[in-house]
Amino acid sequence: MIEERNMRTHLVLGAVALIAGWWVRLTVNEWLWLALAIFLVMLCEINNTIAENLSDMITGPRFSPQAKKIKDIAAGAVVFAAAFAVLVGLILFAPKLWLVLSHWLG
């Protein structure tokens, strides 16, 4: 599963978000939202990988409109989860980063 490029990307971004959360000292509730967002993206990415591999295993090299639909739906779930994670990240980090920048810039 780690050989999946998108999975690696999401793992790295999740780790960066965790480090950023530690750096800005998130509250317990904020940690829960961050963990939920990361977990949701990873869960959808795992399901997407399963859907792709199962579809390829069943259809083989031939094109199948049903397999394409399954893959598209699974990929859409990843995009939806990633958008949720970005929204959570903005809500959690933007105010804290704004405080740091405003203090820094005087």
Residue pairs with C-beta under 8 A, 6 or more apart in sequence:
1 7
1 46
1 49
2 8
2 11
4 45
4 49
6 45
6 48
6 78
7 42
7 45
7 46
7 49
10 41
10 42
10 45
10 82
11 42
14 38
14 41
14 42
17 34
17 37
17 38
17 85
17 89
18 34
18 38
20 93
21 30
21 31
21 34
21 92
24 93
24 96
24 97
24 100
26 34
26 92
30 92
33 88
33 91
33 92
34 88
34 89
34 92
36 88
37 81
37 84
37 85
37 88
37 89
38 85
40 81
40 84
40 85
41 78
41 81
41 82
41 84
41 85
43 81
44 74
44 77
44 78
44 80
44 81
45 78
45 81
47 74
47 77
48 71
48 74
48 75
48 77
48 78
50 74
51 70
51 71
51 73
51 74
52 71
52 74
55 64
55 67
55 70
55 71
56 67
58 64
58 67
59 67
